[in-house]
């Protein structure tokens, strides 16, 4: 009886003690404001195409993410081939070293500590393995509100007609296995359909973009024009093996962009194809190859979340860059005018070229430079008959890590059109 009375007393005491000293605490105004709540839209820097040890990259995803975070990027999508970073995955140190990354484990331990790095087996033997952490585990070490986020992504790596057909999908919830097709266009359409089905089923924003069209010369500008459901492609990819500038018989990627948009808008009555810039990085140890920091997108929106970033990109409110920063880009459709303002660096000169296409342009007039200026703020108004305009800004600076000879830092606005 005494024990029962003591327990009853204890329970009564707990129930009568408030969980918080001030019962109105949760109804009070917050003492800390959300940084973006009252802020105007701003530019956020990010890379949408990157690889890690989860596929054919040669460093741990935490190390890669931390590299971008420390260098002022705001978002990163590690897009490994046909896999999302989820589930249990172990990799032998022998396999890691075979990728030219013998120093990877030591650097990983030095940066994140032995308590974080998981291994099994006897070190120094072929059976020694390191655990690859999934995104939903390591992201909590690196993400910071209003400063840096990680977005799940996949490079859907497919082929058709003996040609590579690679497509990134950013902000996926589930992995999408490549669906193939009898033709390049059919493979593109099949994989896009799977992305859009997941977007609808999961109720989330997903951004598909076509990767490096000149890689293996797998995608033609006619393919880019024909598959209207694909609204984004890589106008710049930092991998040195993607034939960015084309060859004597095939156009470079920027030329493909103008040709495809002329077909889309002026001949087929479709929508514009927008351009992104990416790293497509695989190498993180100074070796020649596809290194980080070569290409990125700048997206203008209010909140640093996957949904807001992707919605802004779908609205065309972003630009691609390999080094040049823009302060503002404005399209006034009613006045048919594109305006660009450059975020200038001291001692650097810039050339802004306005590239236009007319509805009835001859082949050599598609994507012609209608106006060029060295002013830091400029604009161009479409003349009669001209239907598409975009701007490319080229600086006098060489990129920090150039991909090809005589390369200069650039920025590409999106194309704009007056065609309904």
N, C-alpha and C positions, 0 to 999 in steps of 0.2 A: 504493500500500500504506500509506503514511504517513497519507493522508487517511482511509482506511477505519479504521485503528487509532484515529485521533483521534475519529471519529464514534462508534465503539464505546465508547470511554472516556466520552464525554459521556452516551450513553444509559444506560450502567451507573451513572454517577454520579447521574442523575435517578431511576433506579429504586431506588437504595439510600437516597435522601433521603426521609424521611417527609413526607407532605403537611401534617401538623400536628405541632407539637412534642410534643404529648402524645397518643398514640394512643388513650387512654381518654377524651379530651375530650368526645366525642359521647355517651358513656355516663354522664356525670356528671349530677347534678341540675341543672336549669336555675337560673340565678342570678336570673332575672326571672320573677315569677309572672304568670299570665294574670289580669287584674283580676277577671273574673267567675267564675273557677274555684271560689272558695270563698265567693262572695258570695250573699246571699239575693236572691230576686226583687225587682225594683225597678220604678219607673215610668219609662217611656221616652216622650218627647214626639215626635210626628211628624205630618206632613201628607201625605195620600194623593192629593190632587187639585190639580195645579198645571200651568200652561202656559207654554211658552217660544216663542222664534222658530221652533222646529221645527214649530209649527202656528200658533196665533193669539195667542200671547203677544207681548210687546214687549220682551223682554230676552234676553240670552244665557244658556244654562243654567248656566254657571259662576257668573255673577253672581247668579242666583236661588238656586242652591245655597248660595253663600257668605252670602247674606242670612240664610237660615234657620240656617246653621251658627253665625253670629256671635250669633244671638239665642237660643241655648240649645236648639234642636231637636236631637234625636238621630237622626232619620231623615226622609228626604224621598223621595217618588215624584213625579217630573215626568211627568205623564200626558197627553202631547199627543194630539191627535185622529187616530186611525187610523194611527198611526206609532210606531215605537220609534226612539230616538235612536241610529241605527246607519248605517254607510255614509258615502258622500261627499255633502255637502250644502253648497252655496254660496248666499248670499243677497245681493242688491244692497243697497247702502246706501240707495238711493232707496226700496226697498220697506220697509226697516227704519224710515226716517224717516216714511214714510206712516202708520205705526202710532203716531205720536206719540212716537217714540223717537229724535229727532234727536241727543240727547246720548248714546245708548247706546254707540257705538263709542269715543268719548272716555273714558267711564267704564270701559269694558272694558279699554282700553289702560292706563289709569292704575292699575287694580287688578291686572292680570295681566302687564303688560309687553308691549312690541312683539315680543319674541322668541317669545311665546306666541301672540299674535293674528296670524292669517294672512289676508292680503288678496291680491287680484289685480286687474289692470287699473289704470288711471290714476285716482288719487284726484281727486275733483272732477268726474268724468264719470259719465254714467248707467251705464257698464259696470263701475264699481268695485264689487267684491264682497268679502264677508267670509265666511270658512269657519265653518260651524257644527260645533263639535266633537262627536263621538259620546260617549255616556256612558262607554264603555270606555276612552276617552282622558282625559277631564277628571276622572274620579272620583278618580284617583290624586293630584291636587293637593289634594283636599278631605277625603277620608275619613280617619278616625282611629279606631283600635281602641277600642271601649268608649266612644266619644264621639259619632261622627257617621258615618252610612252613607247611601249613595244606593241606591235600589231601582228597577229598570226597571219601567215601567208604561205603560199605554195607556188612553186614553178611547175605547172602542169606540162610535163615534158613528153611530147608526142611526136609522131612523124606520119607522113603520108606521101605517096609517090616517091619514096626514097629520100624525102627532104625533111629537115627538122621543122617542127611546128611547136614552139614554146610559148606559153601564155602564163603570166602571173595572175594570181587571184589574191587580193589583199583583204584581210578581215574575214577569212573563212572560219566556219565553225567545225567543219568536218573535211577530211581529205577527199579530193576528187581524183579518181584514177583516170588516166588519159583514155579517151573513147575512140580515137582514131577516125578514119574515114577513107573513102576511095580516092578522094582528092584533098589537096591542101585546104581548099575552101570548106569542104565538108568536115574535115577535122576541126577547123576553127569553129565552125558553127556548132558542132556537137559538144565541144568543150564549153563554149559560151552558154549553150542551153543548160548544161549541168550547173554552171555557176549561177545563172539566173533562177533556176529551180531552187537551189539552196538558199539564195537570197530571199525568195518569197516564202519558202517553208520555215526559215529561221527568223524571219522578220528583222533582218539586219542589213546594213549597207555593205555591199561587197564591190570592190573595184577590180574589173579585169583589164589587163593591158597586154598587148602583143609585144613579145620580146624580140630584140635584134633581128629585124626582118632579113637583113643581108647575111646573117650567119648561115654558112653553107648555101647562100643565095636561095634560101628556101621559100621566101615570100616575095611575090612581085607587087608592084604598085597596083596592078589590076586586081590582085587578091585583096589588098587593103581596101580598095574602092568597093568591091563586090560584097564583102561581108559587112553590111551596114550595122549589125548588132555590136561590132567591135568599135568602140568610140575612142580608144586610147592605144597608142603605140610608143615605142622608144625612139624618139628622134635623136637621142644621144645615149650611147651605152659605153661605159668606160673600159670594157674588155677589149684588149688589142686584137682579138681574133674574130671580130664580127663584121669586118669589111665595111666600116662606117662610110668610107668615101667611095665605095664601089670600085669598078675597074674600067677598062677601055670599052667594054661592051655593056656594062650594067650601071645604072645610076647610083649615086650615093644616097644615103638615107634621107637627107634633107630635101633632095630633089624628088625622091619618091613621095614625100609628104605633099608637096605641091601638086604633083601629077595625080595622086590619089584623091585629093580634095577637089581638084577640077572635075574629075569624073563623078565623084559623089554628088557635089552640089550643082554643077552646071549641066551635067548630062543625065544623071540618074535621079535627080530631085531628092537626094538624101541629106543626111546630116554631116557635119564636119568631123574629121578625125583630129583628135587632140594629141599633143606630144609631151612625153615625159622624158626626163633624163635620170639615169641610174648608174650605179657603180658596176653591178653584176660581179661583185668582188668574190674571189676565191682564195687569194694569196694574202697572208698577213705576216710574212716573215722576210720581207724585203726582196724576195725573188722576182724576176721578171714575170709579168703576167697580169692578172686582173686584180689590182689592188684597190683598197677603199679610198674614198674621198675625191673621186673624179667627176661624179655627176649626181645631181639631186633635183628635187622639186621644192618650190616655195609656194605654199598654199595659204590663201588669205581667208581666215574665218575667225570667229570669236573664241571658240572653245577648242582646246587641244584634246579632242577625242576622236576615235576612228570614224564615228558617224559624221561629225561636223567636217572633218577633213575630206572625207569621200564625197559628201554632198557638195562641198565647195568645188572639188575637182570636176564633178559631173556638171556643175554650172559653168565650168571654164574659168573659175577664179583662181588661177595658179599660173606659174611659168616654170620653165625648165632652165637649168643653169649648169655650166661647167666652171664657174668662177665669178661671173658678173652678178651683182645684186641690183635689183630694181627697187625704187622707192614707191612707184605707183604705175599701174596699168589701168587705163580706162577706155571702154568702148562705148561710144555714143551712136547707137544704131540709127536713131532718127536723123542725126546730122552726118551719118556715114563716116565717123571720124574715130581713129585710134590714136591714143595719146600715151606716151611713155616718158617716165622720169627715172633717171639713173641715180643710184646711191653711189656716188663717186668716191674713189680713193685719191688721196693727194698724189699729184705727179703722174697720174694715169690719164691717158686719152681714150676716148670711146667713139666708135662709129655706129650709128643706128641706121639700119637699112629697113625700109618699108617694102615688103615683098607682096606684090598684087597679082591677081589673075582676073581676066575678063571672061565674060560668059562665052564669047566666041573666039578665045585666044588660040592662035596657032601654037604648035608644040614648043617652038623656041621662045614664045611669049608667056608660057605658063610659069608662074613664079618669078616674074621679072622684078628687078629692083626699080621701083617707081620714084623713090626719093631717098637720098642719103644725107646725113648730117652729123656733125661732131658736137652739136649742142647737147647739154645734159637733160634738157626737157624739149620735147618735140611732139609733133602730131602729123597725121596725114589724113586727108579727106578723100574718099573714093571718088574718082571721076566717073562720068557717064560710061556705062558699059562694064565698069570694073565691079566685081561681085565679092571678091575675097581679099582680105588683107591680113598680114601678120608682120611682126617686127622681129629682127634679130640684132642684138647689140654685141659688138666685138670690141674687146679692150686691147690695149697695147701690151698687156702682160701675158707671159707664157704661163700655163697652168703649173701648179706646184709639182704635179706628177703627170706630165704630158703623155698622151697615148701615141701620137704620131708626130712626125717632123712638122715644123712651122705652125704647130697648133697654138691658138690664142684662146684666152678665156672668153666665154660667150654666155648669152642668155637669150632664150627664145620665148616670145609671148605665144599665146594660143592664136590660131587663126579666127577671124570673125567674118561674118557674111551678112549681106542685106537680103539674101534670098530667103523667102518664107519657108 
